Each structure stands twice: as C-alpha cells, then as structure tokens.
Amino acid sequence: MWGQGQIMGVLRSLIFLLSFQLLHMAKGSMVWLNESGYEDLVVAINPSVPEDANIILNTMTMIKDASNYLFEATKHRFFFKSVKIILPKTWKKNSTYSRLKTESYNKADIIIADPYLKYGDDPYTLQYGGCAMKGRYIHFTPNFLLDSSLLKVYGDRGRVFVHEWAHLRWGVFDEYNYNAPFYVSENARVEATRCSAGVTGKPILQNCIGNQCATRECQYDGQLYEAGCVFVPDLNQNSKNSIMYMQYLPSVVEFCDKNTHNYEAPNMQNKMCNYKSTWEVIMESDDFRNSSVVTGLAPPFETTFQLLQTQDRAVSLVLDVSGSMLSYNRITNLRTAAEVFLIQIIEVGSRVGIVTFESTAYEKSPLIQITSIATRQRLVQNLPTTAGGGTNICAGIEKGLQIITTAIGTTYGSEIVLLTDGEDSSMSVCREKVRESGAIIHTIALGPLAARELEEFSNITGGLQLYAVDVDVPSKLVEAFSEITTGSGDISEQSIQLESKDQEVNSLGWINNSVTIDKTVGNDTFFVFSWSRTQPFFFVRDPKGKEYGSSDFTVDSSNLKTARLSINGTAEVGDWHYYIQNVDTIVQTLSVTVTSRAASSDVSPVILQAYMERTNTAPYPVVVYAEVSQNFLPVLGATVIATIEKDNAAAVTLPLFDSGTGADMTKNDGIYSGYFTSVSGDGRYSLKVSAQGRNQTVRLGRRQNRALYVPGYIENGKIQMNAPRPELADEEILANLESFSRTSTSSIKLDNTGSLLQGLPPCKITDLDAYIENETIVLTWTAPGGDLDSGKADHYIIKSGADLLSLRDEFDNATSVDSFHLIPQEAGSTETLKFKPENLIIENGTIIYIAMRAVDDTNLTSDTSNIAKATWFIPPKVSVPTDDEDNTSDGVGDGINITLIVAVVAGCVVLVCIIVSSTVCILQNQKKRRDPAIRM
C-alpha cells in the first residue's frame, strides 16, 4: 500500500506533467496521436506563393510516401492519418475548400514559403530547445516541391519529410556536420561524420571551373583531409541507418539505435543528446509511451487530406466591465489599449465587434468591416468607459460568438479577444461550447486575480495567452493587444511594435529617448503617449529635424490621458527622438508606444517573437527565447533584453544571448536565449522583449539545421557527382542590416515552482574545447553561473579518460584534473586551463577525452559538460597513397589508419634513402666524368 505522502507526490508529478503538456500545446501545434496515427497535421502555404495546383498535389504525395516510410522506420509504430492544408486567401476560391476553424498559418507544423535569398531550397526545421524538445515548424520551399531535379540532391521527398518530422516531433538532431565533415576516431582513423559508421564511401574533392568539374580522392593534410573534401557514399549499401544522416540512400530505413549509433561523430545529435542515439530519444518520447506496434506491413489507414482557405478576420472583443475594473485605473487603461487595437493593430478588411460583460453580457457594436479610419473611429466610440457588477465570463463569450454568427453565419475561424480581471467559478459551463465553436479565443488576464481557468480556453482553441500586470498607465495592456495580429502569414499586413516602455518620472523630469524606423517599416506609424495624472509637455523630432508638438497629436475627449500622433505616408528612415517632461508637481508614470507596418509588401520587415518555456529536465527551469529574423533568415548581432513581471513582485531585466552557451542551444541561429532564475512562486508572468540593432554590428545569418545536400554517390565503382551546392557569397548573406527597434510580448503561467525556489545549480557547459600544445592540454569554455547562467560558480570538477562513454557514464570514477587553483569567473566569461596529464605520455596517436562539471556555493552541481577530445598526431611529410587498400578497412571506405600511415611513410623514407644512396654511389663510381657535380 502506498502512503499518503507517496500518493501526493505522484499527484504533484502528474499535475506538473499535465501543465508541461499544456505548455507545449500553447506553442500552437494541433497534432495529436490517435493510437498510432498522427491526426490534424497542418500544412500552410504562405500568401506570397503564387497559386500552383502542383504544390498541393506534390505535398499530398510527399506526406503519403512519408507515412509509409515512417511506418517502416519506426518498426510499425507511427504513420500520418489526417492532414489539413491551408491555402492563402489570395488563391482562387473553390467550393471544395473548407473554412478554417482554429487552424492558422502561424500555428502550422509545416510552412511552404519562398526563401529569402536566391539559393535556399534546403528543407529545415526550426528548433529552439534542447534534446527531446519539440521544434517550431518545418519549412519547405515551393521549388523543393516542384523541381524534380532536386530529388538527386535531397532524395525522395517523403524520406526528407520523415527526417524533418523527427526534428519537429521528437527533438532529435542531425548526424552529419557541414562544419566538421571528418574526424579522428578512437582507433586513430579519419572517418566521415556519419551514423552509422558502417556507411561506406570515399572522401572526394571536386574542383570546378565554370561548368567543368573534375574529381579526385582527397589528400591527407596531417590531421584530417584537405579543405573542401566531402564524403561520397556508395549508392548500394548494406547499412540500414540512419535517417538522420542520409535518408537519401535506398538501403536506409531505420534510425540509428544504441547498437549502431556512432557516438564518436562530432554532430549535433551527440552534442545535444549526450551521445544518445536518435532511436533512444524517440523511445523516451510521450508518443512512444502512448503507442504500440501495429500489425501488418503497411499503415492501417491511408492518409486523408482536407483543403482549407484563409478568410478575412472576424473578431469579437469581449471586455470585462465588472466592478473590480474600477480599481487601479483598469477601465481607462482598457479603453486606451482597445483603442490602440482598433486604430493601429487590426488589419484592413477585418470585421470587429464589441461585447461587454459583468453579471450580464451586452452587445456594444455588431461586427463592422474595417475599411477606413472612420469605421475604426466608430468602433472606438463604443468602447466602455464605466464599470460595475459581477463577473460572468461565459455570458460574455456566448454573446461574442452570437454577434459573430449574426455577421458571417458561422463561428468557424473567428476570434474572440477575452479580457478579464476577475474570477468566475462557472467557466466550465461553456467549455464544450467553446471547444465546438471552431473559434480561437485569445485571453488577456489583467492583474493578480484573473480567473485561474482562463488559459484553458486558449489551450483548447489554440489562442494566445497574455497577461498584463496592474500599472497606472495602459502600456502593459497595449503590449498584450499588440500581439493579437493576423495569423494569415502576410507579414505586410501586420502591425509591428517598435517601442513600448513606461517610467515613473519626477516633477519636471524628462524622458529623452529614440526609436529607430528602418527601411522595412514606416507605413501606418503611430506614437502614443499616456500619463497617470496630468498631461505632460512632449514633442517628437524626425531624422530630418522636423518637430511634431502637442498640437499635432490627437487627444480623445473621452480619454484625456492619452495622446496619439499619426505620421502621414511612409515615415522617414532613421532615429526618431521623443521628449516628454512631467510638468506635474509630483511624480507620475508616463508611457510610450510606437507601432508601424511594413513599408512595402516586396520587402519583409525584421520580426521579433518572444516565448517563455519550461524545460523538460529537472529542475525544470524557465527559458526565455526571442527569435529575431527577416523572412526566415536569422538576424545576428542584435542587443536583446527581456523584462519579466509579475504582480506584487519587482520587474526582472534579463539579457538574452545567441552564443550557443547557457540556455542558448545553437550559436548564430537568431534565437536569443536566457534562463529566468528569479521565479517568485506560482502564477502568471508577463514577458516583454526589446531588440535593438545598430547597422555597424547587425547582420543576417544562414539558417541552421538544413537538410543534407548529397554531394554525389558511387555506383559500380563510378563516381557520380551532383552539381556543387549553390552557396551565396558572404557579402550577400552577411550584409549589414540597417538599425532597427522591435518589441514583442508573451506570458507564461507557472505551477509547482517549488524546485525553482530551492536553489538552482550551474548550467551545463556546452562548449568545452580541448587541444594539445607542447605536450600540454589546453582547455577553453564559457563560464556558467552559480544559478544556471547567472552569477558565478564556486569551483569546477574536471575529469579525463581514454574512453568517451566511460567518461560519460562513470564521471565520478574517472581521473581527476587538478583545477583547485582555478577560480570561476562571472557567467559568460571565457575560461582557460592548461595542464599536463598525470600517468600519460603524450605521443603520436594520443587521444584523450575531458569533461567537467561546475559546482555552486551550496554544493549544487551542474550536469556533465559536452565531452571534448584532444588528439596529437605528427603529420607525415609526404602525400598519403590513395590506393583502395590504403583507404579501406572494415567496410568503411573513408577510413585512414594514421598509425599505419606514419609507419609506412617512415619505412618508405628509409627505403628511398637506401635506394638513393646506392644509386648515387654507382653514379659516382661509373659516371664521374659525365657529372662531376653529384654529391651525397
């Protein structure tokens, strides 16, 4: 029998797991596993893609083929059962297309969109988190789906789909490495970075002049192969693995498992998943635990498809006007924030209506289509100005659905923006109605007492979950409303938040600051100033020196604490300076909001998206992510700052980094990350991220986690090379961007935060590097903090060994490295340690592995770092023979036994010396008269 404490512990674990799953649902994906079949997979086509029926047909074929391949690859466990394809509203209407329900482009699992640059047909999956963490989406280009010539370099589309699906669904990583295509193995051989190591082939160098290309086998440069060398596989293999390496090969029908995994390969799978195989990670997933093997040689169901088409938005604002909204200036702030939404955020062509509720719900305005500033103003006049009564959230939702039905005849694909500050114990009454409505419900929780069940409505409908703390000015609510933009994928339609800040200012004090308007934005630009007491003195100066004073602003007669400036046409590019002085006799709070839209539909603007997420490994810390991108390419070099707030707690400011250390998984992928270590208990937390780019430092980067571009193959001994991978010149991809400013908002609801309040260990070191110099091992790494990536650790524990897996699995028993004298620096600093290993003579062929842990001042210890490898080889003085016997061993076509090479070379040198000596002697004795200058 279990005791009460054990039962409560299990319940707490179940509650945490449930909250963790809800967190993943909140990302947007609607896919669910129905026994062994994936249902409601969503594919969305970007509005910029020209209409082409072949995109639809080829997508269907790809996923059907993928279903069969996935079924075989997972040993008859998974397949794709139902798929929805979202077509843009720019494509022709068709009676066979259904209306969207809660699906949308920005929540799709697969996106079909043009690349930003000319050469960019590599499929990829956007992954934020670590091992076993779900990805965000898969990106295919129209050209990938239409151009059959690409099958030669990527392989069958269905196989590529399964490769990317494993990234997206199970959080595994690639088993190849463009930056390290070869490595030195434990048995002193040069091997291709691959899984399994049984895949055979040859290292080939291809030289091209114009369209003329010549190939030869690669030469050994003393450590690895010469630069530009690639591994070309044999087309016909015995190896069945691995899908995460080269699903292109006909024989490959499995993921690498524990028995076939190549733990030595320097790839992302080993780095991110602690040298586990991809199949081991998949087996640990919820999908695997909740499924079973299906009998039969093929999936039990053929994949079904439904075509949906995007329509203009239909939105109902459902606003709480209960008595508690009179507190903390809430009703005034609500009106201001809703006004910003109606004037600046909601897109032209959308339909919007207004409902208010307390104990009863009231229709304030039916749905009106946004066609002009006049229709926007007409809606603003119906916003609430007074509050009183109880709270009946279901009454508000039902009235909101009713006015939508009246306007468009259905609630499918519509949206409700539900804002409340109060509790309502009867919310469960309308849960099923909400689920069946086909409407998306975005929730805004205002203040500390908003209904705890509020997020459930967003979870079950795929809506946004937003939260605003109570302040005297409307800036927090404006930030929340500003996130509720179109989900159609048309970035040119969306309002973009450039600036949002609030500040307490003393009497006669100033806010002097600037916001950058870059060339990708500038249409529909607004400056909104708000104040808590008395109208301040203010003006705005554009980059050319033109000033806009208070007379250029509009102050609503029904809301005398907000002023709005609308910039005609396209705003000037550059830094716009704003100046606000508090002319009141006492301190007051002032706020600034700046929004704009794309300057042109031809150039995508820089976009900032903010997220908070709890990790899936103990102690389950919270990570803040900010993705900065321009049309799918990462933006590098930005300064990114997160501000996290909770009612009745001090705001926390947190810098985010794209360094590949600490909370950040991958360097230079445009995803800036940081651990949030100042959790102050259960409840809601709001997140605001500000990204600033200056034109001297910010630039675009290459998208990472790209599908493998197969260089060629060997068939019947003949090398068949594909066209070289199209690569952009660095000046094209790394060109500096202009300066920019962006702001984005998100929120998270945390439960069971006890483990976060009891102290956090240092974060895992992920960039440990080792090399040998003058018989000394040199280590470098980035310092972790005392609490994850904050502060500094107390000391390090460093271990070494001759076997990688033994060091991973038996770290405590490994040989210690003396690091007693090393005092850890602040998190983010570069650390260096030099040491001579004890009981080990560094000689030709030496390989040593090093790993480490960090310990804080309370003796909490980090996870073991990545395992670094230091090697020492004396390079040969001559070229390596390329005879097949010298290059092939144990069925691995690219292997080179370095020890054997050194011995062979040394022997050859001796033999040459003997021959030369003998020859010279003969020549000297017999032919002195003909060549008297010959000497030894």
SETORKOL-904190 format. One record per residue (C-alpha): residue in three letters; y, z, x. Coordinates in steps of 0.02 Angstrom, whole numbers, plus 50000, padded with zeros to 5 digits. Layout:
<nodes>
ALAYZX
...
</nodes>
This chain:
<nodes>
MET500005000050000
TRP501754996150059
GLY503055009650067
GLN504735008449979
GLY505615005250145
GLN504474990550184
ILE504744983050012
MET506624984750028
GLY506534976550199
VAL505584961850130
LEU506824960249986
ARG508274960350107
SER507434946650208
LEU507134936350052
ILE508934938549999
PHE509534932950169
LEU508384917950169
LEU508984913249994
SER510804914650047
PHE510394904350201
GLN509614890650095
LEU511114890649979
LEU512204888750131
HIS511254873150179
MET511394866450002
ALA513264868950011
LYS513324855950150
GLY513114842850016
SER511364835450034
MET510454834449868
VAL508744830249942
TRP507324841349884
LEU505474841549920
ASN504394838949766
GLU502704844249835
SER502614831349975
GLY503854818449911
TYR505704818649953
GLU506754816249796
ASP508584811749770
LEU508894804749942
VAL510674797449933
VAL511234781750024
ALA513074777250010
ILE513954761150057
ASN515724762650124
PRO517094754450017
SER517644743850166
VAL515954734850173
PRO516034717550091
GLU514854715049945
ASP513164708450000
ALA511584709949895
ASN510524708750053
ILE511174725750109
ILE510394733349953
LEU508764723649970
ASN508564727150156
THR508964745650131
MET507614746749998
THR506354737950112
MET506824749250257
ILE506524765250159
LYS504914758850080
ASP504254754750254
ALA504894771450316
SER503944780550178
ASN502284773350236
TYR502674776350419
LEU503234794150386
PHE501644797450287
GLU500594791950436
ALA501694800550566
THR501614817350477
LYS499734816550453
HIS499834812550266
ARG501084826250226
PHE502784818250182
PHE503454802350101
PHE505024796350010
LYS504834797149822
SER506554793249748
VAL508164786249819
LYS509914783549748
ILE511054770349821
ILE512924772349789
LEU513904756149780
PRO515794756349804
LYS516934753249656
THR517614738149750
TRP515954728949718
LYS515724719449555
LYS515224729449403
ASN513444727149340
SER512634733749182
THR511114739049282
TYR512164750949389
SER512204768949327
ARG513674780749332
LEU513694793949466
LYS513304811849419
THR513544824549557
GLU513184811949695
SER514594805749806
TYR514904796149966
ASN515474811450063
LYS513854820750023
ALA512684806150059
ASP511204808050177
ILE511374790150239
ILE513024780950261
ILE513154762150280
ALA514814758050360
ASP515564746650490
PRO515764753850665
TYR517494757250732
LEU517284745650881
LYS516564728250901
TYR514934733550981
GLY514234748250888
ASP512644744350790
ASP511674759150862
PRO510994769750719
TYR511354788150746
THR511264805050660
LEU512724817150665
GLN512054834150717
TYR513174849450728
GLY511964863450760
GLY510514867750872
CYS508644865650861
ALA507914865450684
MET509664864550607
LYS509894850450482
GLY511054836250526
ARG512544829850426
TYR512124811550394
ILE511304795750464
HIS512444780950499
PHE511834762950490
THR512974747950508
PRO512874733050390
ASN512474722350541
PHE510964733250582
LEU510304729850407
LEU510714711250404
ASP510464704650581
SER508614701650612
SER508904698850798
LEU509204717450815
LEU507384720650772
LYS506974715650951
VAL508024729651024
TYR507804743750898
GLY506134739450820
ASP505624739250638
ARG506994746750528
GLY505774758150438
ARG505224765650603
VAL507044768150657
PHE507364776750490
VAL505964789350521
HIS506654792750696
GLU508364796650622
TRP507624806250474
ALA506794818350596
HIS508514821650671
LEU509304824350500
ARG507984834350408
TRP507104844350543
GLY508414845950680
VAL507414838350822
PHE508184828350963
ASP507924812651067
GLU506584812151201
TYR507494799151306
ASN509094801351404
TYR510304787251441
ASN511164797851574
ALA509554803151661
PRO508264789351634
PHE507164795751777
TYR506734812551853
VAL505634820051989
SER504084828251917
GLU503194843951974
ASN501924833552069
ALA503324825252168
ARG503334808852074
VAL504774799152000
GLU504454797451813
ALA505374789551668
THR506164801851546
ARG504974799751400
CYS503694807651286
SER502284806751307
ALA502134804451494
GLY500664792951452
VAL501804778651400
THR501564765351534
GLY502794752851602
LYS503834748451756
PRO505564752551823
ILE506544736351815
LEU508284731251870
GLN509114716751781
ASN510584707651861
CYS511584695951751
ILE512914683351798
GLY513604676151638
ASN512094671451532
GLN510944670051682
CYS509884685551713
ALA508614689551848
THR507444704451855
ARG506554713751993
GLU505684730152015
CYS506834744552061
GLN507064751552233
TYR506934769852277
ASP508584777452336
GLY507884793052418
GLN507904804252265
LEU507684792952112
TYR507824774452076
GLU509394764452111
ALA510804764351984
GLY510554752651837
CYS508674754251840
VAL507824755251668
PHE506064759051613
VAL505244743951531
PRO503684748751433
ASP502084739151411
LEU502074732051236
ASN500244736151213
GLN499914754551242
ASN498554767251216
SER499834781051185
LYS500204785751004
ASN501764796051047
SER503164797851020
ILE504274793050875
MET505744802350952
TYR505554792151112
MET505104774151071
GLN504554771150892
TYR504774752650935
LEU503034751851014
PRO501654746350894
SER500454760050952
VAL501704774150921
VAL501284782650756
GLU501484801050799
PHE502734814050857
CYS502374822551023
ASP501424838650992
LYS501014853651101
ASN499644844151191
THR500584828051225
HIS502354834751248
ASN503214830951413
TYR504104847351446
GLU504754841451615
ALA505814827151547
PRO507694830551557
ASN508044826151375
MET508954834251230
GLN507344839451142
ASN506854850351289
LYS508614857051314
MET508974861051131
CYS507244866651077
ASN506724876951227
TYR505434864251287
LYS504504863851121
SER503784847651058
THR504544839050908
TRP502974841650805
GLU503014860450840
VAL504804861150774
ILE504314851050619
MET502834862650586
GLU504004877550586
SER505144869850454
ASP505274875250273
ASP504684857950222
PHE503054860150317
ARG502764877650249
ASN503074871750071
SER501954856350076
SER500144851850103
VAL499134837050162
VAL498954823250031
THR497274814950013
GLY497234796150028
LEU497754783350157
ALA499444779350078
PRO500814789249988
PRO500304793449809
PHE501924785949741
GLU502924770549786
THR504754774049823
THR505894771549672
PHE507724766649683
GLN509224769149569
LEU510864759849595
LEU512444769749557
GLN514254764249564
THR515804774349602
GLN517184775449471
ASP518964782149472
ARG519054801049472
ALA519104811149311
VAL519694828849350
SER519994844049240
LEU520994858449313
VAL520274874349237
LEU521514888149281
ASP521374906949257
VAL522894914549168
SER522144931749134
GLY523194947449156
SER522694950149337
MET523554933749382
LEU525224942749363
SER524824952849520
TYR525304947749697
ASN526364933149636
ARG524744924049591
ILE525324914349438
THR526834907549532
ASN525784902849682
LEU524514894749566
ARG525844883949487
THR526544878549655
ALA524834874449728
ALA524294864949571
GLU525934855449577
VAL525594850249756
PHE523884844149699
LEU524624833949557
ILE526104826749653
GLN525364824549827
ILE523464825649828
ILE522634817249679
GLU522434798549703
VAL523254784649601
GLY522074778649464
SER521294795749439
ARG521294804349270
VAL521824822649264
GLY521884835449126
ILE522354853949121
VAL521474868749039
THR521964887049050
PHE520884901749005
GLU520914920448982
SER519824927548844
THR520004910548760
ALA520244893148833
TYR521694881448792
GLU521964862948819
LYS523664861248904
SER523524842548936
PRO522204829348896
LEU521644818149038
ILE523074806849092
GLN522854792549215
ILE523944793949370
THR524954777849376
SER526684783549434
ILE527724798449486
ALA528204800149302
THR526414803449248
ARG526224816049388
GLN527804825049332
ARG527214825049152
LEU525634834249205
VAL526644846649309
GLN527644851549155
ASN526024857849076
LEU525574869749216
PRO525544888249165
THR526994899949201
THR526384915949116
ALA524774926049114
GLY523904939249009
GLY522224943648929
GLY520424944948986
THR519304932849083
ASN518054920849004
ILE517574908249137
CYS516274899349030
ALA517574896148894
GLY518674887649023
ILE517254876949091
GLU516684871548918
LYS518464866648869
GLY518654857249034
LEU517054847449000
GLN517634844148823
ILE519274835848871
ILE518354825148999
THR517114819248867
THR518544815248748
ALA519374804348880
ILE517914794848960
GLY516454797748841
THR515374807248967
THR515484821149095
TYR514404811849223
GLY515294810049389
SER516794820249333
GLU517544835149423
ILE518134852349372
VAL519284862549484
LEU518934880449432
LEU520164893649495
THR519984912049454
ASP520414929049524
GLY519344939349406
GLU517574944649369
ASP516564938749220
SER514834946049190
SER514414932549063
MET514494917549181
SER512604915049167
VAL512834909748986
CYS513434892449034
ARG512414889949193
GLU511214877449114
LYS512624868049028
VAL513464866249196
ARG511844860249276
GLU511554847149141
SER513354841149132
GLY513244829749283
ALA514974836049333
ILE515464842649503
ILE516274859749500
HIS517424864549643
THR517784883149643
ILE519304892149712
ALA519104910949724
LEU520804919649731
GLY520894937149801
PRO519534950149833
LEU518894952549655
ALA518494934649602
ALA516794933349519
ARG515374935049643
GLU514374922049547
LEU515734908849567
GLU514914899549712
GLU513324896949612
PHE514224884049504
SER514734874649661
ASN512984875949734
ILE512084868449585
THR513344854249563
GLY513734850149745
GLY515554855549733
LEU516694863149863
GLN516764882049883
LEU518524887549927
TYR519364904449943
ALA521164909949962
VAL521754927150015
ASP523214935249924
VAL524894932150006
ASP526674931549938
VAL526824912649961
PRO525724898449895
SER525154891550064
LYS523364898250052
LEU523094890649881
VAL523924874449935
GLU522694873450080
ALA521254875449958
PHE521884862349835
SER522224850349979
GLU520364849450019
ILE519934842749846
THR520144824349888
THR519174809049832
GLY517344808349881
SER517294789349872
GLY517354786650060
ASP519014777350053
ILE520004786850184
SER521554776550150
GLU521664784349976
GLN521534802250034
SER522954814250061
ILE522904821550236
GLN523554838850276
LEU524584838250435
GLU525304855750437
SER525084872150344
LYS525744888750401
ASP526564904450335
GLN527514917650430
GLU528454933750400
VAL530244931150460
ASN531524944750489
SER533274943950416
LEU534234929550497
GLY532654924650593
TRP532074906650611
ILE530514896050603
ASN530814881850725
ASN529324870250743
SER528754852250735
VAL527374841850657
THR526784825350729
ILE526654810050619
ASP525594797250712
LYS525494778750677
THR523884780350574
VAL524794790350437
GLY526544790550361
ASN526424784750180
ASP526754797350040
THR527384810350164
PHE527974826950093
PHE528714842750166
VAL528534858150055
PHE529434874450096
SER529104890549999
TRP529804908150008
SER529374925149937
ARG531134931649893
THR532724921649923
GLN532954903249959
PRO533174901250148
PHE534264888950242
PHE533254873950302
PHE533324856150364
VAL532144843050439
ARG532534831050581
ASP531534814950604
PRO531074807350776
LYS532654796650775
GLY533794811450741
LYS534094808850554
GLU534274825450464
TYR533694830050288
GLY534594845250217
SER534284855950063
SER535154842949954
ASP533774830449997
PHE532444842549934
THR531914844849753
VAL531794862449679
ASP530844863749515
SER531874873349386
SER530304882149326
ASN529814886849503
LEU531324892249603
LYS530354897549758
THR529794880449819
ALA530724865049884
ARG529954847849912
LEU530554833550021
SER529814816249992
ILE530014803550132
ASN530314786050066
GLY529214771950132
THR528224775050290
ALA528814789950391
GLU529434787250569
VAL528114789750702
GLY528404804650816
ASP528804823150809
TRP529694829050652
HIS530614845450681
TYR530894857950541
TYR532054872850545
ILE532024887150419
GLN533134902650425
ASN532854918250322
VAL534604922050255
ASP533994937050154
THR534464954450211
ILE532644959650233
VAL531044951950297
GLN530204938850188
THR528724926850201
LEU529084908350225
SER527804894250219
VAL527734875850269
THR526564862350207
VAL526604844150263
THR525474830650191
SER525364811850212
ARG524224796950182
ALA523594782650290
ALA524944770650347
SER523794755850317
SER522074752550246
ASP521714742450404
VAL521804757250524
SER520824773050491
PRO521774789250522
VAL521174803550629
ILE520184815350518
LEU519854834050538
GLN518424842650445
ALA518114861350458
TYR516494870850422
MET515784888250442
GLU513924891050453
ARG512724905050491
THR511394900550620
ASN509534901150586
THR509064912850729
ALA509344931550748
PRO510584939850744
TYR511164925250633
PRO512954923950698
VAL514284913550612
VAL514844897550696
VAL516464888350660
TYR516424869450677
ALA517844857050675
GLU517464838550683
VAL518904827750744
SER518564809150726
GLN519314792150695
ASN518194780650594
PHE516564788450656
LEU517084789750839
PRO517374807050914
VAL519134811950966
LEU519134821051132
GLY520414832051218
ALA521184839851063
THR521784857851052
VAL520874865650906
ILE521244882950837
ALA520344891650693
THR521104905550589
ILE519894915950485
GLU520504927550348
LYS519784940050227
ASP520684950750100
ASN521114967950168
ALA520714962650347
ALA521774956150489
ALA521754937450521
VAL520714931950671
THR521254917350781
LEU519884908250873
PRO520004893550995
LEU518654880350973
PHE517944870051115
ASP516974853851139
SER516244859451305
GLY514374859751272
THR514314878551306
GLY514304894151199
ALA514254889251016
ASP514564871051057
MET512934861451067
THR513484844851144
LYS514934841151258
ASN516174827351210
ASP515464823751037
GLY517104827650947
ILE516364843250868
TYR517354858550924
SER516424874950901
GLY516574893650923
TYR515694909650870
PHE516564920650743
THR516194938050809
SER517454948450709
VAL516474949550547
SER517114964350444
GLY515744965750314
ASP515044956050168
GLY516164944950063
ARG517154928850069
TYR518044922350222
SER519294908150224
LEU519424896250370
LYS520924885850422
VAL520784874450572
SER522264866350658
ALA522004851750778
GLN523384845350891
GLY523254830351005
ARG524504825251137
ASN524494807151193
GLN524284811651377
THR522614820351351
VAL521784815051188
ARG520614800151182
LEU519154792751088
GLY517374795351148
ARG515684787251122
ARG514574793150980
GLN513084802751047
ASN511274803950987
ARG511204785050973
ALA509554776150939
LEU508654769451091
TYR509124751651135
VAL507474744851203
PRO507874735151364
GLY506304724351351
TYR504424725151363
ILE502974719251469
GLU501634708851386
ASN500124701951481
GLY501004706151643
LYS502554696151599
ILE504234704851585
GLN505214700251428
MET506974707351439
ASN508144708951290
ALA509964704551307
PRO510864718551401
ARG511544732151289
PRO513324727451236
GLU514444740051319
LEU516304742451297
ALA517434743951445
ASP518054761551475
GLU519834756151440
GLU519294750951264
ILE518334766551218
LEU519314779251319
ALA521044772951275
ASN522254787151242
LEU522704790551062
GLU524444794851005
SER524934812850973
PHE524364819550805
SER524314835250696
ARG522954839450570
THR522434854550465
SER520834857550367
THR520164871950263
SER518454878750217
SER517654895350173
ILE516024904850180
LYS515254919250083
LEU514294931250194
ASP512954943450138
ASN511844955150238
THR513064956050383
GLY512364972450448
SER511594964150601
LEU513304956850646
LEU514144973750634
GLN512894982350751
GLY513424972550903
LEU513104955150969
PRO512274950151133
PRO512994937451254
CYS512684919551201
LYS511354908951284
ILE511874899951443
THR511544881551413
ASP512254872751566
LEU511394881251713
ASP511284868951857
ALA510404870652024
TYR510324860852186
ILE509814863952366
GLU511064863052508
ASN510674867852688
GLU509114877452636
THR510164887152510
ILE510004885952322
VAL511674883852233
LEU511824888752050
THR513274884851934
TRP513504889051750
THR514814893551620
ALA515034912151593
PRO514544918651421
GLY515444933051338
GLY514934950951305
ASP514874946751118
LEU514174929051113
ASP515594918551189
SER516954931951179
GLY517434944251317
LYS516294945351467
ALA514534950751508
ASP514094966051610
HIS512814958151728
TYR511564944151748
ILE509674943751767
ILE509114928551867
LYS507304923351895
SER506444909251988
GLY504724901651992
ALA503684886552037
ASP503124882851858
LEU504304878851715
LEU503264885151569
SER502764901051659
LEU504594904851691
ARG504994901651506
ASP503554911851437
GLU503474925751568
PHE505274927651619
ASP505164946451648
ASN503714944451769
ALA504504930451871
THR505254932552044
SER506974940652038
VAL508514933052121
ASP509724945652194
SER511324944552090
PHE511834962852100
HIS513464958552188
LEU513964945652058
ILE515214952351931
PRO515294941451774
GLN516954933151734
GLU517774930251566
ALA516864919051445
GLY517154900651482
SER517414903151670
THR516374893451796
GLU515154904551890
THR514334900452058
LEU512944909152154
LYS512144904252319
PHE510514912052378
LYS509044909152494
PRO507404911652402
GLU506254925152467
ASN504484920652520
LEU504844902152500
ILE505154889852639
ILE506224875252582
GLU505404859652648
ASN505154841752599
GLY504454841152422
THR505074858552370
ILE505354860852183
ILE505974877452115
TYR506464882451936
ILE507814895151895
ALA508284903451730
MET509424917851685
ARG509984930051552
ALA511634939051526
VAL511734957451478
ASP513204966251396
ASP513824984051421
THR512694990751282
ASN511154982651361
LEU511024968851231
THR510274953651316
SER510524935151286
ASP509144922551258
THR508464914551415
SER509554900351478
ASN509054882451500
ILE507894880851649
ALA508704872551798
LYS507694863151929
ALA508154861852113
THR507254849052220
TRP507274844952406
PHE506684828252475
ILE507034819552638
PRO507454801552591
PRO506474787952680
LYS507384776352797
VAL506614760352730
SER506354752152560
VAL504874757552457
PRO503504744452436
THR503394737552260
ASP501564733152260
ASP500714738452097
GLU499544750152191
ASP501024759752260
ASN501884760952092
THR500454765251977
SER499454781151962
ASP498554789851819
GLY499064775951699
VAL500934779351721
GLY501714763051778
ASP503344770451843
GLY502674784851945
ILE503044786152132
ASN502164799152238
ILE503574804252353
THR502474814352472
LEU501344799252492
ILE502854788052521
VAL503504799152660
ALA501794799252743
VAL501594780452726
VAL503344777252792
ALA503064788852940
GLY501424780152979
CYS502234763152965
VAL503614768453084
VAL502324774153214
LEU501324758153192
VAL502884747553209
CYS503384756953366
ILE501664753753443
ILE501714735253399
VAL503484733453462
SER503074742453624
SER501554731753655
THR502464715753614
VAL503934719953725
CYS502804723953870
ILE501894707353852
LEU503514698053836
GLN504234706753987
ASN502734702754094
GLN502434684954036
LYS504144678153991
LYS505374686754104
ARG506014670454168
ARG506444664053996
ASP507274680153928
PRO507774692054065
ALA508874702153945
ILE507464710053842
ARG507404729053866
MET506484743853790
</nodes>
